[in-house]
Amino acid sequence: MKKLPMMYHNKITRNIENNEKIYSSMDNDKKDDSVEFFDIDRKIKNIFNHPDYIYKVNVSITTNSGVLNKVIIGKNNDNLITIDNEYIPISSIIDISKNN
């Protein structure tokens, strides 16, 4: 096959830096209260945004005082609201998981 001429071919003599650099301020090695709160808040948001959530969801909540099995129906700024009209402070939650 015949080699065709390179049309409009320029030599690149400079360093091209068009890659985007992203930095994260969250360090997984450090245990900080704000990082744990962020994880709990994300877990709660994932529970409420799950496709099978309609009105209520059975969850297992680990708090400072122990493990609670509750049915939650909503959330306000600082608390989770259960079907029994109890308020569970989000700041006291250590872990939360959905029960099947």
C-alpha positions as CSV (number, residue, x, y, z in Angstrom):
1,M,0.0,0.0,0.0
2,K,1.2,3.4,-0.9
3,K,2.0,5.8,2.0
4,L,-0.1,9.0,1.7
5,P,1.3,12.4,2.6
6,M,0.4,13.8,6.1
7,M,-1.8,16.8,5.4
8,Y,-2.1,19.6,8.0
9,H,0.3,17.8,10.3
10,N,2.0,20.0,12.8
11,K,4.8,19.0,15.2
12,I,3.8,19.4,18.8
13,T,6.8,20.9,20.6
14,R,5.2,21.9,23.9
15,N,3.7,19.9,26.8
16,I,-0.1,19.7,26.6
17,E,-1.7,19.7,30.0
18,N,-5.4,19.3,29.4
19,N,-6.1,16.6,32.0
20,E,-8.4,17.6,34.8
21,K,-6.9,17.3,38.3
22,I,-9.3,16.5,41.1
23,Y,-8.4,16.6,44.8
24,S,-10.3,15.2,47.7
25,S,-10.3,16.7,51.2
26,M,-11.6,13.5,52.8
27,D,-9.0,11.2,54.1
28,N,-10.1,7.6,54.8
29,D,-7.3,7.0,57.3
30,K,-8.6,9.7,59.7
31,K,-11.7,9.0,61.7
32,D,-13.5,12.3,62.1
33,D,-17.0,13.0,63.4
34,S,-17.9,14.9,60.2
35,V,-16.8,12.0,58.0
36,E,-18.9,9.5,60.0
37,F,-21.9,11.9,59.9
38,F,-21.5,12.2,56.2
39,D,-21.6,8.4,55.8
40,I,-24.7,8.1,58.0
41,D,-26.4,10.9,56.1
42,R,-25.6,9.2,52.8
43,K,-26.9,5.9,54.0
44,I,-30.2,7.5,55.1
45,K,-30.5,9.3,51.8
46,N,-29.9,6.0,49.9
47,I,-32.6,4.3,52.0
48,F,-35.2,7.0,51.2
49,N,-34.2,7.2,47.5
50,H,-34.3,3.4,46.9
51,P,-36.9,2.4,44.2
52,D,-38.8,0.1,46.6
53,Y,-39.4,2.9,49.2
54,I,-42.9,4.1,49.0
55,Y,-44.0,5.1,52.5
56,K,-42.2,3.1,55.2
57,V,-39.1,1.0,55.5
58,N,-37.9,-1.5,58.1
59,V,-34.4,-0.6,59.4
60,S,-32.0,-1.6,62.0
61,I,-30.5,1.4,63.7
62,T,-27.3,1.2,65.9
63,T,-27.2,4.1,68.3
64,N,-25.2,5.0,71.4
65,S,-27.7,3.2,73.6
66,G,-28.0,0.0,71.5
67,V,-29.6,-1.6,68.4
68,L,-33.2,-0.6,67.5
69,N,-35.4,-2.3,64.9
70,K,-37.8,0.4,63.7
71,V,-40.1,1.3,60.9
72,I,-39.1,4.8,59.6
73,I,-41.5,6.9,57.5
74,G,-39.6,10.2,57.2
75,K,-36.8,12.5,58.1
76,N,-36.5,16.1,59.1
77,N,-33.3,18.2,59.6
78,D,-32.1,16.5,62.8
79,N,-34.3,13.4,63.3
80,L,-35.6,10.3,61.8
81,I,-39.4,9.8,62.2
82,T,-40.8,6.4,63.0
83,I,-44.2,5.1,62.3
84,D,-44.9,5.3,66.1
85,N,-44.2,9.0,65.9
86,E,-40.9,8.7,67.7
87,Y,-38.0,10.9,66.9
88,I,-34.5,9.4,66.7
89,P,-31.7,12.0,66.6
90,I,-29.4,11.5,63.6
91,S,-26.4,12.7,65.6
92,S,-26.8,9.6,67.9
93,I,-26.9,7.1,65.0
94,I,-23.7,5.1,64.6
95,D,-25.0,2.8,61.8
96,I,-28.2,2.2,59.9
97,S,-29.1,-0.7,57.6
98,K,-32.3,-1.7,55.8
99,N,-34.0,-5.0,56.9
100,N,-35.5,-7.3,54.4
